[in-house]
Amino acid sequence: MTWTAQPYCALNDVKMALDPTITNVDDAWINQLITIAQADLDSEIGYPFQQDGTSSTPATRLYDGTGETFLWTDDLLSLYGGGGCTPTPCGAVIETGYSTFLSTQGLWITGATTTTDVTADIVLKPNNYAALGQPANKLVRISKLPFQAGQQNYKVLGIFGEPILSGQVYPGVPNDVMRACIRLTVHYYKMRDTNYATEMQERGGIRQKYIMDWPDDVMRIVKKYAHTRFYARAQG
């Protein structure tokens, strides 16, 4: 995705970092590089600093049930179901159930599926996430029933992403992430000076080296915000 709420930096930010007197000849290209840099940061960090979906047109995500009493999701700000739409059900959390049977040839066959609106049975976690200015990332059921194991058998509709904070120049975008986007855009822009080489020849007694990888300061910001996830498998 590019941005649905706010870009991470503006054209003028990048031009000021490059050269305040730079002309507008490369404006279209710089705007394209901002989009690319933002998407690259989102991919490296693992989540965007923006919102996807609105209350009138919620975004949709599909998740695999694992048979547990909880379901991990992308960062989620709120749930929004359609209500009164066709076909039904069209709530904020739709569960698809599968019936399977053993054929006479000894093969397991998937039969008819059923869809159920389980929105009323869902609570978002962590507790008080909205009051704390955080997104939710976990669904639990009030009934304590499990989320049935399956492939993409839970459809979730809502607003995904990070909270939009009022009063900021770039709502929802931390200052260091904004700086990382400016820095990365400048890095991409200046790469055309490298002639696709990692090092230029010595000129006038000065040897200048160009690094193709992301700048170290950008990577420090990425590591600051990237989530560390651990997975464990029971033995036995």
C-alpha positions in Angstrom: 0.0 0.0 0.0 1.1 3.6 -0.4 -0.8 5.8 1.9 -4.5 6.1 2.8 -4.3 8.8 5.4 -1.1 10.8 5.2 2.3 10.5 3.5 5.3 10.0 5.7 7.0 13.1 4.3 6.4 15.8 1.8 8.1 16.8 -1.5 9.4 20.0 0.1 11.0 18.0 3.0 13.0 16.0 0.5 14.0 19.0 -1.6 15.2 20.8 1.5 17.3 17.8 2.5 18.8 17.7 -1.0 19.2 21.3 -1.8 16.8 24.2 -1.0 17.5 25.7 -4.4 16.7 22.6 -6.4 14.3 23.1 -9.3 11.0 21.4 -9.9 12.3 19.3 -12.8 12.4 16.1 -10.7 9.3 16.8 -8.6 7.3 13.9 -10.2 10.1 11.5 -9.7 10.7 12.6 -6.1 7.0 12.1 -5.3 7.3 8.6 -6.8 10.4 7.9 -4.7 8.6 9.0 -1.5 5.9 6.4 -2.3 8.5 3.7 -2.8 10.4 4.7 0.3 7.3 4.6 2.4 6.2 1.2 1.1 9.7 -0.1 1.7 9.7 1.2 5.3 6.3 -0.4 5.9 7.6 -3.7 4.5 10.8 -3.7 6.6 9.1 -2.6 9.8 6.1 -4.9 9.4 3.2 -2.5 9.7 2.2 1.0 8.4 1.9 4.2 10.3 -1.4 5.0 8.8 -5.0 3.7 8.6 -6.5 1.3 6.1 -10.3 1.5 5.8 -13.0 3.8 7.2 -16.3 3.3 9.1 -18.2 3.6 5.8 -15.8 1.5 3.8 -14.0 -0.9 6.2 -11.0 -2.8 5.1 -11.1 -6.6 5.0 -8.6 -9.1 6.3 -8.7 -12.9 6.2 -7.2 -15.1 9.0 -6.7 -18.7 9.7 -8.4 -20.1 12.7 -6.1 -22.4 14.8 -8.5 -24.0 17.2 -7.3 -21.6 20.0 -9.5 -19.3 22.1 -7.9 -16.3 20.5 -7.0 -15.0 17.0 -4.1 -12.8 16.2 -4.8 -10.0 13.7 -3.0 -7.1 12.0 -3.1 -3.9 14.1 -6.8 -3.1 14.4 -8.4 0.2 15.6 -12.0 -0.8 15.5 -14.5 -3.3 14.0 -17.2 -2.3 11.5 -19.8 -4.6 10.2 -22.1 -3.8 7.3 -25.5 -4.7 8.8 -28.6 -5.2 6.7 -26.6 -6.0 3.6 -27.0 -8.8 1.0 -25.9 -11.5 1.1 -25.9 -12.2 4.8 -24.2 -12.5 7.2 -22.2 -9.3 6.8 -21.0 -8.4 10.3 -17.5 -7.4 11.4 -16.3 -10.9 12.1 -17.6 -13.7 9.9 -16.8 -17.3 10.7 -16.8 -19.9 8.0 -17.4 -23.5 9.1 -16.5 -26.6 7.1 -18.1 -30.0 7.2 -15.9 -32.9 6.3 -16.6 -36.6 5.8 -14.7 -39.8 4.9 -15.5 -41.1 1.5 -15.9 -44.7 0.5 -12.4 -44.5 -1.0 -11.0 -43.5 2.3 -10.4 -39.8 1.4 -11.5 -36.9 3.6 -13.9 -34.7 1.6 -14.9 -31.1 2.4 -18.6 -30.7 2.2 -20.9 -27.7 2.5 -19.7 -24.6 4.3 -21.6 -22.4 6.7 -21.0 -18.7 7.5 -21.9 -17.2 10.9 -21.7 -13.6 12.1 -19.9 -13.9 15.5 -19.3 -10.1 16.0 -21.4 -10.0 19.1 -19.2 -12.6 20.7 -15.9 -10.8 20.0 -13.8 -8.6 22.3 -10.7 -6.8 21.1 -7.5 -7.1 23.1 -5.4 -5.7 24.8 -7.8 -4.2 27.3 -8.3 -0.5 27.1 -6.3 -0.4 23.9 -8.1 2.7 22.6 -7.7 4.7 25.9 -4.0 3.9 25.8 -3.7 5.1 22.2 -2.8 1.7 20.9 -4.2 -0.6 18.2 -5.7 -4.0 19.1 -4.1 -7.1 17.6 -6.0 -10.0 19.2 -9.6 -11.2 19.1 -11.1 -13.3 21.9 -14.6 -14.7 22.3 -16.9 -13.8 25.2 -18.3 -17.4 25.1 -14.7 -18.7 25.3 -15.4 -20.9 22.3 -12.4 -21.5 20.1 -11.7 -20.1 16.7 -12.2 -23.1 14.5 -9.1 -24.4 12.7 -9.1 -23.7 9.0 -7.6 -21.8 6.1 -8.7 -18.1 5.8 -12.0 -19.0 7.6 -12.3 -15.8 9.5 -13.1 -12.5 7.7 -12.6 -9.4 9.8 -13.9 -6.0 8.7 -12.7 -2.8 10.3 -10.1 0.0 10.4 -6.6 -1.3 10.4 -3.3 0.5 11.1 -2.0 2.9 13.7 -3.9 5.6 15.8 -4.1 9.0 14.2 -2.8 11.6 16.8 -4.3 15.1 16.5 -2.1 18.2 16.6 0.9 16.7 14.8 2.2 18.0 11.5 2.1 14.4 10.2 -0.7 12.6 12.1 0.2 9.2 13.3 3.8 9.3 11.9 6.5 9.6 14.5 9.2 12.2 13.8 12.0 9.7 13.4 9.9 7.7 10.9 9.3 10.9 8.9 13.0 11.5 9.0 13.7 7.9 7.8 11.4 8.4 4.8 13.1 11.7 3.9 16.5 10.1 4.3 15.6 7.0 2.3 14.1 9.1 -0.5 17.2 11.2 -0.7 19.3 8.0 -0.7 17.3 6.6 -3.7 17.5 10.0 -5.5 21.3 10.2 -5.1 21.9 6.7 -6.3 21.8 7.9 -9.8 25.1 9.6 -9.1 26.8 6.3 -8.4 26.7 5.0 -12.0 25.7 1.6 -10.5 29.1 1.3 -8.8 29.9 1.0 -5.2 32.9 3.3 -5.4 33.8 6.2 -7.7 37.3 6.9 -9.0 39.6 9.3 -7.2 39.2 12.9 -8.4 41.2 15.8 -7.3 42.8 13.8 -4.5 39.4 12.9 -3.1 38.0 9.4 -3.1 34.2 9.2 -2.5 32.4 6.0 -1.7 28.7 5.3 -2.3 26.9 2.7 -0.2 24.1 0.9 -2.0 22.5 -0.5 1.2 20.2 1.5 3.3 21.9 4.1 5.5 22.7 3.0 9.0 20.6 5.7 10.7 17.6 4.5 8.7 18.1 0.9 9.8 18.4 2.0 13.5 14.9 3.6 13.2 13.6 0.5 11.5 14.9 -1.7 14.2 13.4 0.5 16.8 9.9 0.0 15.5 10.0 -3.5 14.1 8.2 -6.1 16.2 10.1 -9.1 17.4 7.9 -12.2 17.3 8.6 -15.6 18.9 6.9 -18.8 18.0 7.1 -22.0 20.1 6.0 -25.5 19.3 4.9 -27.9 22.0 6.9 -31.1 22.2 5.6 -34.6 22.7 
